């Protein structure tokens, strides 16, 4: 019998439809179809000791695994009982009652959650290099209403709690919460060690509340790094207490500063959620804001035409042959690194987009010749690596340092790539560890048009319709299609620690942060946690399977206070198996 095109599509989509919409999808998961209510008086134990649910609990001691877990339990139960998702958008129109359990028919209750951490935390659980923390977990839920969560580390427990939250919905009754998926069995672990978000707080100012909210969302998405691009030529908002003039003069306004107290509080907040905050001070380029406080250290600040000196105004780079610069960096890192080291294993030294022309204006150099600049840059980077290592930290640098300038790095340095697959291939082929932020896929600021102004006339006509340099915008489908280890050998792939989505802030601040970052960042989060391929077929996961889960995940983030952008219109989310919003088949279907 011949089937119609629509019938074939419907059969294929029904087969791909997920049983439960957990994001990111676990490595192994089975579910059933028994409905259970969850009790607000659920009994929770951690390694046999009872945990009392305290709304809004925040650890006093982030070195205490018991307090870390208590905070995770507080957030998980709040997400279920305070911010529970009523999934009316995610079921066929006017059919939610058929999905919900009948409260008066007597469904069983989830009354117990037993949490076991099988190994003690070590210092690396709180300030970890890639791969040092085991984030795996096992989660089961029986039809009798007993949930068990086990993990090697407190971080693994936190990841499992975030999955536990996603098993439950709010009932339209308003005073009940349920799962329709018992029994549940999940064994889960991440594919990549480094799963991050780069947030640029130098080009536009973000109130600290927006950074806190981003840390929350990173943790919900089972990502584990916030890369804070803290300074640039446009502004220096990070307080350096031993040199208060740097931020007071370098910030956009003297009170738009992240104080030492702000940084410490953010770091502790992140650690409590299994997230590591990595600070970047970009140099030797992208450092022009220091000209406001230390003009003797900087060349080419606000030089015009700027395109001769940098990729965007106001330019500015360090003198590369100056003892004054070295003295300044000694003082800077002696202040900052001891405040970073208790909470992170890494510090980012920047190094992107250094324009050789800047050194033509440097009285100690006077040329843009690579033969002169390369040894100066080698010395500059080596000195910084030594400063970082002295505080038991490892460094990140951008890819231009080894690839453009041929600077030799130590074995602990991780290189962040952004210019494409060939960079990863080259670096891993040289035995260098990398993380990937390929701008073709994971730059989330792209495709929003120019932020520069154009005069009428030739410039206007040349640049019309004013697209930005990395146009087009990166739809979640494009974000999801990229895996950092594509086209690598098995040995090369072992050197890919993971990746980061990047949100540069020429046209972003707290008003549009959430909609730019989420749920597109979530798409990368699943790639980095689960991979983007079906483990059975080895093929890329069908968007027909992924989009219903991402739609649900977006709704859950909304309920928890993150204004994530829509994935699709409600017409699509209410359609069975996404058939209403499937693309037309191509020729020869």
C-alpha positions in Angstrom: 0.0 0.0 0.0 1.3 3.4 -0.9 1.3 6.0 1.9 0.8 9.7 1.3 3.6 12.2 1.9 1.7 13.5 5.0 1.2 10.0 6.4 4.9 9.2 6.0 6.0 12.4 7.7 3.5 11.7 10.5 4.8 8.2 11.1 8.4 9.4 11.1 7.7 12.2 13.5 5.7 10.0 15.8 8.6 7.6 16.0 11.0 10.4 16.9 8.8 12.0 19.5 10.4 12.0 22.9 8.8 10.3 25.9 9.9 13.0 28.3 11.3 16.4 27.5 14.4 16.5 29.6 17.0 19.1 28.5 19.8 18.4 27.9 18.8 14.9 26.9 20.4 12.3 29.2 22.9 9.8 28.0 20.5 6.9 28.9 16.9 7.3 30.0 13.8 5.1 30.2 10.4 6.2 31.4 7.0 4.8 31.9 3.4 6.1 31.9 2.4 6.0 35.5 1.3 9.3 37.0 2.5 10.3 40.5 1.8 13.4 42.6 4.8 14.9 44.5 4.3 15.8 48.1 5.3 19.2 49.4 6.4 17.3 52.5 8.7 15.0 50.6 11.3 13.4 52.9 14.8 14.1 51.6 18.0 12.6 52.8 21.7 13.2 51.9 24.0 10.3 52.7 21.4 9.2 55.2 20.9 12.5 57.0 17.6 14.4 56.6 17.6 17.7 54.7 14.9 20.2 55.7 13.7 22.2 52.7 14.4 25.9 53.3 13.1 28.3 50.7 15.9 30.4 49.2 18.7 28.6 51.1 22.2 29.8 50.1 25.3 28.2 51.5 27.4 30.0 54.1 30.3 27.7 53.4 30.8 26.8 49.8 33.4 24.2 50.8 30.6 22.2 52.6 29.2 19.6 50.3 26.2 19.3 52.7 25.4 23.0 52.3 25.9 22.8 48.5 23.4 20.0 48.3 21.0 21.7 50.6 21.1 24.7 48.3 20.5 22.5 45.3 17.5 20.9 47.0 16.1 24.3 47.9 16.3 25.5 44.3 14.9 22.2 42.9 11.8 22.1 45.1 11.2 25.8 44.6 11.3 25.2 40.8 8.7 22.5 41.2 6.4 24.1 43.8 6.9 27.8 43.2 7.5 27.9 39.5 5.9 24.7 38.3 5.1 24.5 34.6 1.5 24.0 33.5 2.2 22.7 30.0 -0.9 24.0 28.2 1.3 25.3 25.3 2.9 21.9 24.9 -0.2 19.7 24.5 -2.8 19.6 21.7 -5.3 22.5 22.0 -7.9 22.0 24.8 -6.5 18.6 25.7 -4.4 19.3 28.8 -7.0 17.6 31.1 -6.3 14.4 29.3 -2.6 14.6 30.1 -3.1 15.5 33.8 -3.9 12.9 36.5 -7.3 12.9 38.1 -6.6 14.3 41.6 -9.7 12.5 42.9 -8.9 9.1 41.5 -6.2 8.5 44.0 -2.8 8.6 42.3 0.2 7.6 44.4 2.7 10.2 45.8 6.4 10.8 45.5 7.2 11.0 49.2 10.9 10.2 49.3 14.1 11.5 47.7 17.3 9.8 48.9 20.5 11.4 47.7 23.8 9.7 48.0 27.2 11.2 47.2 29.7 8.3 46.9 32.9 10.2 47.3 33.9 13.2 49.4 34.4 16.5 47.8 38.0 17.7 47.3 39.3 21.2 46.5 39.1 20.4 42.8 35.3 20.2 43.1 35.2 23.9 43.6 38.1 25.2 41.5 38.5 22.5 38.8 40.5 22.1 35.7 38.7 20.3 32.8 37.9 16.7 33.7 38.8 16.9 37.3 35.2 16.8 38.5 32.9 13.8 37.8 29.6 15.3 36.9 27.8 12.0 36.3 24.7 11.0 38.2 22.1 8.2 38.4 18.4 9.0 39.0 15.5 6.6 39.5 11.9 7.1 40.4 9.8 4.1 41.2 6.0 3.7 40.8 5.9 3.5 44.6 7.0 7.1 44.8 10.6 6.6 45.9 13.3 8.7 44.1 17.0 7.9 44.4 19.8 10.2 43.2 23.4 9.1 43.4 26.6 10.8 42.2 30.3 10.8 42.8 30.5 14.6 43.5 28.2 17.3 44.8 28.3 18.8 41.3 26.9 15.5 40.0 24.1 15.7 42.5 23.3 19.3 41.4 23.1 18.1 37.8 20.7 15.3 38.8 18.5 17.6 40.8 18.1 19.8 37.7 16.9 16.7 35.8 14.5 15.8 38.7 12.8 19.2 38.4 12.0 18.5 34.7 10.1 15.3 35.5 7.3 17.4 37.1 4.5 19.7 36.0 2.1 22.0 37.8 -1.5 20.9 37.7 -4.2 23.2 36.5 -5.9 22.7 39.9 -3.1 25.0 41.2 -2.3 23.1 44.3 -0.8 19.9 42.9 2.3 18.8 41.0 2.8 15.6 39.2 4.9 13.5 36.9 3.3 11.3 34.2 6.5 9.4 33.5 7.1 6.9 36.3 9.0 4.6 36.5 12.1 6.6 35.5 15.7 5.4 35.2 18.4 7.8 34.1 22.2 7.3 33.9 23.8 10.5 32.7 27.2 12.2 32.2 28.5 15.0 30.0 30.3 14.5 26.7 32.6 17.6 27.1 34.4 18.9 30.2 34.0 22.6 29.4 30.5 23.9 28.7 30.4 27.7 28.9 29.0 31.1 28.2 31.1 34.1 27.4 29.6 37.4 28.7 31.1 40.7 27.6 30.5 43.2 30.4 33.0 45.9 29.1 31.3 47.2 25.9 28.0 47.7 27.7 27.3 47.8 31.4 25.3 45.0 33.0 23.9 45.4 36.5 25.2 42.6 38.7 21.7 41.1 39.0 21.9 40.1 35.3 25.1 38.2 35.9 23.5 36.3 38.8 20.6 35.4 36.6 22.9 34.2 33.9 24.8 32.0 36.4 21.4 30.4 37.4 20.5 29.7 33.8 23.9 28.2 33.0 23.5 25.8 35.9 19.9 24.9 34.8 21.3 24.0 31.4 24.0 21.8 33.0 26.7 24.1 31.7 29.6 24.8 34.0 31.6 27.9 33.1 30.9 31.6 33.0 33.6 33.4 31.1 33.5 37.0 32.1 35.2 39.2 29.5 35.7 41.9 32.2 37.7 44.6 30.4 38.2 46.0 27.0 39.3 49.2 25.2 35.8 50.6 25.7 35.7 50.4 29.5 37.3 48.9 32.6 34.5 48.2 35.1 36.4 45.8 37.3 37.7 47.2 40.6 41.4 46.7 41.4 41.6 47.8 45.1 45.4 48.4 45.0 44.9 50.7 42.0 41.4 52.2 42.4 42.1 54.7 39.7 42.0 52.0 37.0 38.2 51.4 37.4 37.2 54.8 38.6 38.7 56.4 35.5 38.3 53.5 33.1 34.6 52.7 33.8 31.9 54.4 31.7 30.9 56.1 35.0 32.7 56.1 38.2 30.0 54.1 40.0 29.5 51.5 37.2 32.1 49.2 38.8 32.1 45.6 39.9 33.7 45.9 43.3 35.9 43.3 44.9 32.9 42.3 47.0 30.8 41.9 43.9 33.4 39.6 42.3 33.7 37.5 45.4 30.0 37.1 45.8 29.5 36.2 42.2 32.3 33.6 42.4 30.7 32.0 45.5 27.2 32.1 44.0 28.6 30.3 40.9 30.5 27.6 42.9 27.3 26.8 44.9 25.7 26.0 41.5 28.5 23.9 40.1 29.6 26.8 37.9 33.2 28.2 37.6 33.5 31.9 36.9 36.6 32.6 34.7 37.8 36.2 34.6 39.4 37.6 31.4 41.6 40.7 31.3 42.2 41.0 27.5 45.7 42.0 26.5 48.0 43.2 24.9 45.4 44.6 22.6 41.8 45.5 23.7 43.3 47.3 26.6 42.8 51.0 25.6 40.6 51.8 28.6 43.8 51.9 30.7 44.7 55.1 28.9 42.3 57.0 31.2 44.3 56.1 34.3 47.8 55.0 32.9 48.3 56.7 29.5 52.0 56.0 29.6 51.4 52.3 29.2 49.1 52.5 26.1 49.7 53.2 22.4 47.1 54.0 19.7 44.3 54.8 22.1 41.4 56.3 20.1 43.6 56.6 17.1 41.9 57.4 13.7 41.1 56.2 11.2 40.6 53.4 13.7 40.7 50.6 11.0 44.4 51.2 10.8 44.9 50.4 14.4 42.2 47.9 15.5 38.9 46.2 14.6 36.7 48.6 16.4 37.1 52.0 18.2 38.6 53.2 20.5 41.7 50.9 19.9 44.6 50.9 22.3 47.3 48.4 23.1 50.1 47.9 25.6 53.6 49.1 24.9 55.3 45.8 24.1 58.8 46.9 25.2 58.2 48.7 28.5 59.4 48.0 32.0 56.5 50.2 33.2 54.0 47.8 31.7 55.7 44.8 33.4 55.6 46.7 36.8 51.9 47.5 36.2 51.1 43.8 35.4 53.0 42.6 38.5 50.8 44.9 40.7 47.6 44.0 38.8 48.0 40.3 39.1 49.3 40.4 42.6 46.0 42.0 43.5 43.5 40.1 41.3 44.8 36.5 41.1 44.7 35.8 44.8 41.0 36.8 44.7 40.4 34.5 41.7 42.4 31.4 42.8 40.0 30.3 45.7 37.2 29.8 43.2 38.6 28.9 39.8 41.4 26.9 38.3 41.7 29.3 35.3 42.5 32.8 34.3 42.0 34.2 30.8 44.8 36.3 29.4 43.0 37.4 26.2 45.3 37.9 23.3 43.0 38.3 20.3 43.2 40.8 17.4 46.5 42.5 18.3 47.1 44.9 15.4 50.8 45.1 14.6 50.4 48.7 13.4 49.9 49.8 17.0 53.6 49.2 17.7 54.6 51.7 15.0 53.4 54.3 17.5 55.3 52.7 20.4 58.4 54.7 21.2 60.1 51.5 22.4 59.4 49.6 19.2 58.6 51.9 16.3 57.8 49.2 13.7 55.1 46.7 12.8 57.6 44.1 11.6 56.7 40.6 12.8 60.4 39.7 13.2 60.6 42.4 15.9 57.2 42.0 17.5 57.1 38.2 17.9 60.0 37.9 20.4 58.5 40.8 22.4 55.1 39.2 22.4 56.7 35.8 23.4 58.3 37.5 26.4 55.1 39.3 27.3 53.0 36.2 27.2 55.6 34.0 29.0 55.8 36.6 31.8 52.0 36.5 32.2 51.9 32.7 32.1 54.4 32.7 34.9 52.3 35.2 36.9 49.2 32.9 36.5 51.1 29.8 37.4 52.5 31.4 40.5 48.9 31.3 41.9 48.4 27.7 40.9 46.2 28.7 38.0 46.2 27.7 34.4 45.8 30.2 31.6 43.4 30.6 28.6 44.5 32.6 25.6 42.8 33.4 22.3 43.9 31.5 19.2 45.9 34.4 17.7 48.6 34.0 20.3 49.9 30.6 19.0 48.5 30.7 15.5 49.1 34.3 14.3 52.1 35.1 16.4 53.7 31.7 16.8 54.0 32.1 20.6 55.1 29.0 22.5 52.8 28.1 25.4 53.2 25.9 28.4 51.5 22.5 28.5 48.7 23.7 30.9 47.5 26.6 28.7 44.2 26.2 26.9 43.6 28.0 23.7 40.1 29.4 22.9 39.4 29.3 19.1 36.8 31.4 17.3 37.9 31.5 13.6 36.7 28.1 12.5 37.3 24.4 12.3 40.7 24.7 10.7 42.0 26.4 13.9 40.9 23.5 16.0 42.4 21.1 13.6 45.8 22.9 13.6 46.0 23.4 17.3 45.0 19.8 18.3 47.3 18.5 15.7 50.1 20.3 17.7 48.9 18.7 20.9 47.4 21.9 22.3 44.2 21.7 24.4 41.3 23.9 23.0 37.8 25.1 23.7 35.7 26.2 20.7 33.7 29.4 20.1 33.4 29.2 16.3 31.9 32.5 15.2 30.1 30.8 12.3 27.9 28.9 14.8 28.3 30.1 18.4 28.6 33.9 18.3 25.1 34.9 19.5 25.5 38.6 18.9 25.7 38.1 15.1 23.0 39.0 12.5 21.6 42.1 14.3 23.0 44.8 11.9 25.7 47.4 12.3 26.3 49.4 15.4 28.5 51.8 13.4 27.1 55.0 11.8 27.4 55.7 8.1 27.4 59.0 6.3 25.3 59.6 3.3 27.1 59.0 0.0 29.7 56.3 -0.9 30.0 54.9 2.6 26.2 54.7 2.9 25.8 52.9 -0.4 28.8 50.6 0.1 27.5 49.3 3.4 23.8 49.2 2.7 21.8 47.3 4.1 24.2 47.6 7.1 24.8 44.0 7.9 27.3 43.2 10.6 30.5 41.4 10.0 29.3 37.9 11.1 25.8 38.1 9.6 23.5 36.1 9.6 22.0 35.5 13.1 22.7 32.1 14.5 19.3 30.3 14.8 19.2 27.6 17.4 19.2 25.0 14.6 22.5 26.3 13.3 23.9 26.5 16.9 22.8 22.9 17.4 24.4 21.6 14.2 27.9 22.4 15.4 30.1 20.0 17.3 33.6 21.2 18.2 35.2 17.8 17.4 33.8 17.5 13.9 36.4 16.4 11.4 39.0 15.5 14.0 40.8 12.3 14.5 40.2 10.4 17.7 43.5 11.6 19.2 42.8 15.3 18.2 39.3 15.1 19.6 40.6 14.2 23.1 42.2 17.6 23.2 38.9 19.5 22.7 37.8 20.3 26.2 34.5 21.7 25.0 33.3 25.1 24.0 31.5 28.4 24.8 28.8 30.4 23.2 29.8 34.1 23.0 27.7 37.1 23.6 29.6 40.3 22.7 27.9 43.4 23.8 28.1 46.1 21.2 24.3 46.0 21.1 23.5 43.9 24.2 22.9 44.8 27.8 20.5 43.6 30.6 17.4 44.5 28.6 18.0 41.9 25.8 20.5 39.6 27.4 18.1 36.8 28.1 16.5 36.8 24.7 19.9 36.8 22.9 21.4 34.1 25.1 18.5 31.7 25.7 17.4 29.2 24.4 20.1 29.4 21.7 22.7 28.9 24.4 20.7 25.9 25.6 21.1 24.4 22.1 24.9 24.5 22.5 24.5 23.3 26.1 22.9 20.1 24.9 25.6 19.6 22.2 28.2 19.9 24.8 26.5 17.7 27.4 24.9 15.0 25.2 26.2 15.6 21.7 24.0 16.4 18.7 23.9 12.9 17.3 21.4 10.1 17.9 23.5 7.4 19.7 21.6 4.6 17.9 21.9 5.9 14.3 25.0 8.1 14.6 23.1 10.7 12.6 22.3 14.3 13.7 19.2 14.3 15.9 16.1 15.2 14.0 14.8 18.7 14.7 11.4 17.1 15.0 12.7 15.4 18.2 14.7 18.3 19.5 12.3 21.2 19.0 9.5 19.9 21.3 12.0 19.4 24.1 13.5 22.8 23.5 10.1 24.4 23.4 9.3 22.9 26.8 12.7 23.8 28.2 12.1 27.4 27.1 8.8 27.4 29.0 10.6 26.1 32.1 13.2 28.9 32.0 10.4 31.5 31.7 8.8 30.1 34.8 12.1 30.4 36.7 12.6 34.0 35.7 14.7 34.0 32.5 13.1 35.7 29.6 14.2 33.2 26.9 13.1 33.9 23.4 10.4 31.8 21.7 11.5 28.7 19.8 8.3 28.6 17.7 4.7 30.0 17.8 2.2 28.2 20.1 0.5 26.7 17.0 3.6 24.6 16.6 4.1 23.7 20.2 0.5 22.4 20.5 0.8 20.3 17.3 1.2 16.6 17.6 4.9 15.7 17.0 5.6 19.0 15.3 3.8 17.9 12.1 2.1 21.2 11.6 5.4 23.0 11.5 7.5 20.6 9.5 9.3 22.0 6.5 8.1 20.8 3.0 9.9 17.8 1.7 12.5 18.5 -1.0 12.4 17.1 -4.5 12.3 13.4 -4.8 10.8 12.8 -1.4 
